[in-house]
């Protein structure tokens, strides 16, 4: 799975425009097929690390790959979105097409590598190298202010990761290994954990992105081509959440419990602030970009709730947001290709002349809000349950994000799809063609599948969540005392002969 897109990326550079398109589509569909085979072959309930391979060692550094259920789901998300990105770029990208397709194929290799790496330095190489193709995609094929946006994206994410590299060097020196599974079993000194946690947090908070280091995201989304926005929101933001799950929580549990309120505080501000900012946006892409910051805050709230509902909810939000936000950016791209503007006020009444588009756009809007029966509901509901168990105030503030989310998404949909169709150029826009229908229809099917039967996505991850819980349970911050049942059960009434009365036993 790592080799095929890498070889195809090199081959694309020597092909014609059409040849590069077809090779990129064929390669990404082949990787999707391999991803489905990987899912089918994964043994739920088996060993934690599966499909492990250990290759050459270069001193302390080694080529080591393997996945658990969490990595499996994120790899599947990556390989599912990639052929859709290639299809979305079929006619909208008109120059340097072989280089564009090669950039996406290279990024696919690097994304899979991030989730499959079992060596901490190999993870770092994949994690940082993923910046390069995205930087090129924004900087070469982006909008009018693409150079500014690409530099801001690159510098924010790179600077955050320098501290993480220093922390990794200290960890390897302390533990005497670069193997991630062995580092997960290492107990680092509590006094060092805080500094290590903060160093990793500097990188993952920017990547997610968390407030207040989120300002690069709206610029990157607005300037990126449609497919660039899809893969940025769909997969690259999830690398921050994956980092919290793989490194911050299990490797530094004491520091994670100690800094619980830092994460919760930033997440609560992000949910309310970015939702309010989204409500006043005039550019569709900016609105969806700010909504991404709010939704990713549900991930951090769930992960740092230190309970099963929260962890599983955070993971499900990552998967559902990858699908739904990617689909929303595709919906914007569809009408942008026709009218070449993202200004919300330029549209209106699209449900009259583009009914199929309006129906699918409505489904993804409802998914973003968290309508039961869609992918968005499951993750947010579990995250809020986890947050409620951890602290009622966190859950209360987070719930306002759902209300505000409904406000800005329905307001967006109403202005684009409803009202009178009075603008002649909007009235002339044709409905979805077969390529666009295939892209959006495929995502819609998976969004409904995840909403109706989430167990198929939760089952591979459940054992890994249990392993993580066993690691962090001993240090988890105290839950809200109003919600915790008395851990010392009330003494049973005992008769003189030593038996327990039936009524008392039932009451207990």
C-alpha positions in Angstrom: 0.0 0.0 0.0 2.9 2.3 0.6 4.7 1.3 -2.6 1.9 1.5 -5.3 1.1 5.3 -4.9 4.8 6.1 -4.7 5.7 4.3 -7.9 2.5 5.7 -9.6 3.6 9.2 -8.5 6.9 8.8 -10.3 5.3 7.4 -13.4 2.8 10.3 -13.6 5.6 12.8 -14.2 6.4 11.1 -17.6 2.8 10.9 -18.9 0.4 13.2 -20.7 -2.3 15.1 -18.9 -5.0 12.4 -19.6 -2.5 9.6 -18.9 -1.6 11.1 -15.5 -5.3 11.4 -14.6 -6.1 7.8 -15.4 -3.0 6.4 -13.8 -3.7 8.4 -10.6 -7.4 7.2 -10.5 -6.4 3.6 -11.2 -3.6 3.6 -8.5 -5.9 5.2 -5.9 -8.7 2.7 -6.6 -6.1 -0.2 -6.3 -5.1 1.1 -2.9 -8.7 1.4 -1.9 -9.2 -2.3 -2.9 -6.1 -3.2 -0.8 -7.5 -1.2 2.1 -10.7 -3.2 2.0 -8.7 -6.4 1.9 -6.8 -5.2 4.9 -10.0 -4.5 6.8 -11.4 -8.0 5.9 -8.1 -9.7 7.0 -7.9 -7.7 10.3 -8.5 -10.0 13.3 -10.9 -8.2 15.6 -10.0 -9.5 19.1 -6.6 -10.8 18.0 -3.2 -9.3 18.7 -3.0 -5.6 19.2 -0.4 -5.1 16.5 -1.1 -6.9 13.2 0.6 -7.0 9.8 3.8 -6.2 11.5 7.0 -6.0 9.4 10.5 -5.1 10.6 13.0 -4.2 7.9 16.4 -2.7 7.8 17.8 -0.9 10.8 19.9 2.2 10.5 21.5 2.6 13.9 18.7 3.3 16.4 16.3 4.0 13.5 14.5 1.1 11.8 11.9 0.5 9.1 9.0 -0.9 11.2 5.4 -1.0 10.2 2.2 -2.4 11.8 -1.3 -1.4 12.6 -3.9 -1.6 15.3 -7.7 -1.1 14.9 -7.4 2.7 15.3 -4.7 3.0 12.6 -6.7 0.6 10.4 -9.8 2.9 10.4 -7.7 6.0 9.7 -5.9 4.3 6.8 -9.3 3.3 5.4 -10.5 6.9 5.6 -7.4 8.0 3.7 -7.6 5.5 0.9 -11.4 6.1 0.6 -11.1 9.8 0.1 -8.1 9.8 -2.3 -9.8 8.5 -5.5 -12.6 10.9 -4.8 -10.0 13.7 -4.7 -8.6 12.6 -8.0 -12.1 12.6 -9.6 -12.9 16.0 -8.1 -9.8 17.4 -9.9 -10.6 15.8 -13.3 -11.6 19.0 -15.1 -11.0 21.8 -12.6 -7.2 21.5 -12.7 -6.0 22.7 -16.1 -2.2 23.1 -15.8 0.7 21.0 -14.6 -1.7 18.0 -14.3 1.0 15.3 -14.1 2.7 17.1 -11.2 -0.6 17.7 -9.4 -1.5 14.0 -9.6 2.0 13.0 -8.5 1.6 15.3 -5.4 -1.6 13.6 -4.4 -0.2 10.1 -4.8 2.9 11.0 -2.8 0.7 12.4 -0.1 -1.2 9.1 0.0 2.0 7.2 0.7 2.9 9.6 3.5 -0.5 9.5 5.1 -0.6 5.7 5.2 2.9 5.8 6.6 1.9 8.0 9.5 -0.7 5.6 10.7 1.4 2.4 10.0 4.7 3.5 11.4 6.0 1.6 14.4 9.3 3.4 14.8 9.0 6.9 16.4 11.5 8.5 14.0 9.8 6.8 11.0 6.5 8.3 12.2 8.2 11.7 12.4 9.5 11.5 8.9 6.1 10.6 7.5 4.4 13.1 9.7 6.5 16.0 8.5 7.0 14.9 4.9 3.2 15.1 4.4 3.6 18.9 4.6 5.6 19.1 1.4 2.9 17.8 -1.2 0.2 19.8 0.6 2.4 23.0 0.5 2.9 22.5 -3.3 -0.8 21.8 -3.9 -1.8 25.0 -2.1 1.1 27.1 -3.5 0.9 26.1 -7.2 -2.8 25.2 -7.8 -4.4 27.5 -5.2 -6.2 30.8 -5.3 -5.1 34.4 -5.6 -3.4 34.5 -2.2 -2.0 31.0 -2.4 1.7 31.9 -1.6 0.8 33.6 1.7 -1.5 30.7 2.6 1.0 28.0 1.8 3.8 29.6 3.7 1.6 30.2 6.7 0.4 26.5 6.6 4.0 25.2 6.3 5.6 27.4 9.0 2.8 26.9 11.6 2.9 23.1 11.3 6.7 22.8 11.0 7.6 25.1 13.9 5.2 23.1 16.2 6.9 19.9 15.3 10.5 21.0 16.2 9.8 20.7 19.9 8.3 17.2 19.3 11.5 16.1 17.7 13.5 17.3 20.7 11.1 15.4 23.0 11.5 12.2 20.9 15.3 12.3 21.1 15.0 12.5 24.9 12.6 9.6 25.0 14.7 7.4 22.9 17.8 8.2 25.0 15.8 7.4 28.2 14.1 4.2 27.0 16.9 2.9 24.7 14.5 2.1 21.9 12.7 3.8 19.0 10.0 1.2 18.8 6.6 2.7 19.5 5.1 -0.5 21.1 8.0 -0.6 23.5 7.8 3.1 24.2 4.1 2.7 25.0 5.0 0.2 27.8 7.7 2.6 29.2 6.9 4.5 32.3 8.5 7.9 31.9 9.4 9.9 35.1 6.4 12.1 36.1 8.5 15.2 36.4 9.6 14.8 32.7 6.2 13.9 31.4 4.8 17.4 31.6 7.6 18.8 29.4 7.3 15.9 27.0 3.6 16.2 26.8 3.8 20.0 26.1 6.4 19.4 23.4 4.1 16.9 21.6 1.1 19.1 22.3 2.8 22.0 20.4 2.8 19.9 17.3 -0.6 18.1 17.6 -2.5 21.2 18.6 -1.4 23.0 15.5 -2.1 20.0 13.3 -5.7 19.5 14.6 -5.9 22.6 14.8 -6.9 23.8 18.3 -7.7 27.4 19.3 -5.7 29.7 19.2 -3.2 28.1 16.8 -6.0 27.5 14.2 -5.6 30.7 12.1 -3.7 28.9 9.3 -6.6 26.6 8.5 -9.2 29.1 7.1 -6.5 30.6 4.8 -5.3 27.2 3.7 -8.8 26.0 2.9 -9.9 29.1 1.0 -6.8 29.1 -1.2 -6.5 25.3 -1.7 -8.1 23.7 -4.7 -11.2 21.6 -3.9 -9.4 18.3 -3.6 -6.7 19.9 -1.4 -9.4 21.1 1.0 -11.0 17.6 1.0 -7.8 15.8 2.0 -6.7 18.6 4.4 -10.0 18.4 6.4 -10.5 14.7 5.8 -7.2 13.2 6.8 -4.4 15.7 7.6 -6.3 17.3 10.6 -6.8 13.8 12.0 -3.1 13.3 12.4 -3.2 15.6 15.4 -5.9 13.5 17.0 -4.0 10.3 16.2 -1.0 11.8 17.8 -2.9 12.4 21.1 -4.2 8.8 21.0 -0.8 7.2 20.1 1.6 9.3 22.1 0.2 11.9 24.5 -2.4 9.8 26.4 -0.7 6.4 26.7 3.0 7.6 27.0 2.4 10.5 29.3 -0.7 9.6 31.3 0.2 11.5 34.5 0.8 14.7 32.5 -2.4 14.2 30.5 -4.4 14.0 33.7 -2.5 17.0 35.2 -3.1 19.1 32.1 -6.7 18.0 31.6 -8.1 21.5 32.1 -5.8 23.0 29.6 -7.2 20.8 26.8 -10.8 21.1 28.0 -10.5 24.9 28.3 -9.0 25.4 24.9 -11.6 23.0 23.4 -14.6 24.8 25.0 -13.3 28.2 23.7 -12.8 26.7 20.3 -16.4 25.3 20.1 -18.1 28.5 21.1 -15.7 31.1 19.4 -15.2 29.4 16.1 -18.9 28.6 15.8 -19.8 32.3 16.3 -17.1 33.2 13.7 -18.6 30.7 11.3 -22.0 32.2 11.7 -20.9 35.6 10.1 -18.8 34.2 7.2 -19.6 35.3 3.7 -17.3 32.7 2.0 -18.6 29.1 2.0 -15.2 27.6 2.4 -14.3 29.8 5.3 -17.5 28.9 7.0 -16.8 25.1 6.7 -13.2 25.7 7.7 -14.2 27.3 11.0 -16.8 24.6 11.6 -13.9 22.1 11.3 -12.1 23.7 14.2 -15.3 23.4 16.3 -15.8 19.8 15.3 -12.2 18.8 16.1 -12.7 20.3 19.5 -15.3 17.5 20.1 -12.4 15.1 19.4 -10.1 16.5 22.1 -13.0 16.8 24.6 -13.8 13.1 24.0 -10.2 11.9 24.1 -9.4 13.7 27.3 -12.6 12.7 29.1 -10.6 9.6 30.2 -13.5 7.2 29.7 -14.7 4.7 27.1 -17.6 6.8 25.7 -15.3 9.8 25.3 -12.5 7.9 23.6 -14.8 6.0 21.2 -16.7 9.2 20.6 -13.5 11.2 19.7 -12.5 8.5 17.3 -15.9 8.4 15.6 -15.9 12.2 15.3 -12.6 11.9 13.5 -14.0 9.4 11.0 -17.3 11.1 10.5 -15.8 14.6 10.2 -13.4 13.3 7.6 -16.3 12.1 5.5 -18.8 15.0 6.1 -16.4 17.9 5.9 -14.8 16.4 2.8 -18.2 16.1 1.2 -19.1 19.7 2.1 -16.0 21.0 0.5 -16.9 18.9 -2.6 -20.4 20.5 -2.6 -18.7 23.9 -2.6 -16.4 22.9 -5.4 -19.3 21.6 -7.6 -20.9 25.0 -7.7 -17.6 26.9 -7.7 -16.7 25.1 -10.9 -19.9 26.5 -12.5 -20.0 30.1 -11.2 -16.4 30.6 -10.0 -17.3 32.3 -6.8 -17.7 31.1 -3.2 -19.7 34.1 -2.0 -22.8 32.8 -0.3 -24.9 35.8 -1.4 -24.3 35.1 -5.1 -26.4 31.9 -4.9 -30.0 31.1 -3.9 -32.8 28.9 -5.0 -30.5 26.1 -6.2 -33.1 23.5 -5.1 -35.1 24.5 -8.2 -32.6 23.8 -10.9 -30.2 21.5 -9.0 -32.5 19.2 -7.0 -30.1 16.2 -6.7 -27.3 18.5 -5.6 -29.6 20.2 -3.1 -30.7 16.8 -1.7 -27.1 15.6 -1.2 -26.0 18.9 0.2 -28.9 18.7 2.7 -27.8 15.3 3.8 -24.2 16.4 4.5 -25.5 19.6 6.2 -27.6 17.4 8.5 -24.7 15.1 9.1 -22.5 18.1 10.2 -25.3 19.1 12.6 -25.4 15.6 14.0 -28.8 14.4 12.9 -29.5 10.8 14.2 -29.1 8.3 11.4 -26.0 10.1 10.0 -22.3 9.6 10.9 -22.1 12.9 12.7 -24.6 11.9 15.4 -22.8 8.9 16.8 -19.4 10.5 17.5 -20.8 13.7 19.0 -23.3 11.9 21.2 -20.6 9.6 22.6 -18.2 12.5 23.1 -20.8 14.5 25.0 -21.6 11.4 27.1 -18.0 11.0 28.0 -17.7 14.8 28.7 -20.8 14.7 30.9 -19.3 11.9 33.0 -16.0 13.8 33.3 -17.5 17.3 34.1 -21.0 18.6 33.6 -19.8 22.2 32.7 -17.6 20.9 29.9 -20.6 19.0 28.5 -22.8 22.0 28.8 -20.5 24.3 26.9 -19.9 21.6 24.3 -23.6 21.2 23.7 -23.9 24.9 22.8 -21.6 24.1 19.9 -24.2 21.7 18.5 -26.9 24.4 18.8 -24.6 27.0 17.1 -23.6 24.3 14.5 -27.2 23.9 13.6 -27.5 27.7 13.3 -24.6 28.3 10.9 -25.1 25.2 8.7 -28.8 25.6 8.3 -28.3 29.4 7.6 -25.8 28.5 4.9 -28.1 25.9 3.4 -31.1 28.2 3.4 -29.2 31.0 1.6 -27.7 28.7 -1.0 -30.5 26.2 -1.8 -33.8 28.0 -0.9 -35.4 31.3 -1.8 -36.3 32.5 -5.3 -34.1 31.6 -8.2 -33.7 35.2 -9.6 -30.1 35.3 -10.8 -29.9 34.3 -14.4 -26.4 32.8 -14.2 -27.4 30.7 -11.2 -30.6 29.6 -13.0 -28.4 28.4 -15.9 -26.3 26.1 -13.7 -26.9 22.4 -14.6 -27.4 19.7 -12.0 -24.8 17.1 -11.0 -23.1 15.2 -13.8 -22.3 11.4 -13.5 -18.8 12.0 -12.1 -20.0 14.4 -9.4 -23.0 12.2 -8.5 -20.6 9.2 -8.1 -18.3 11.2 -5.8 -21.0 12.6 -3.5 -23.3 9.6 -3.7 -20.5 7.3 -2.5 -19.7 9.5 0.5 -23.4 9.8 1.3 -23.8 6.0 1.4 -20.9 5.7 3.9 -22.2 8.6 6.0 -25.6 6.8 6.3 -23.9 3.4 6.9 -21.8 4.9 9.8 -24.9 6.5 11.2 -27.2 3.5 11.1 -24.6 0.7 11.9 -21.7 2.4 13.7 -20.6 -1.0 15.3 -18.8 -2.0 12.1 -16.5 1.0 12.6 -16.3 0.8 16.4 -15.6 -3.0 16.6 -12.0 -2.9 15.2 -11.1 -0.1 17.6 -12.7 -1.3 20.8 -9.9 -3.6 22.0 -7.3 -0.7 21.4 -9.5 1.6 23.4 -9.5 -0.9 26.2 -5.7 -1.1 26.1 -5.5 2.7 26.3 -8.0 2.9 29.1 -6.0 0.3 31.1 -3.0 2.6 30.7 -4.7 5.9 31.7 -7.3 4.7 34.3 -4.9 4.8 37.2 -4.3 8.6 36.7 -7.5 9.8 35.2 -8.8 13.1 36.7 -11.7 12.7 39.2 -15.1 12.6 37.6 -17.8 15.1 38.5 -18.8 14.0 42.1 -22.5 14.7 41.3 -22.4 11.9 38.7 -20.2 9.3 40.3 -21.9 6.5 42.2 -20.6 5.7 45.6 -17.6 3.4 45.0 -18.0 1.9 48.5 -21.3 0.0 48.5 -23.7 0.5 51.4 -23.3 -2.3 54.0 -25.9 -5.0 53.8 -28.3 -5.5 56.7 -27.4 -8.8 58.5 -29.7 -10.9 60.6 -28.5 -12.5 63.8 -28.0 -15.8 62.0 -25.7 -14.1 59.5 -28.1 -14.2 56.5 -29.1 -11.2 54.4 -32.8 -10.3 54.4 -34.4 -10.5 50.9 -35.6 -7.0 51.0 -32.2 -5.6 52.0 -30.5 -7.6 49.3 -32.9 -6.4 46.6 -32.5 -2.8 47.7 -28.7 -3.1 47.6 
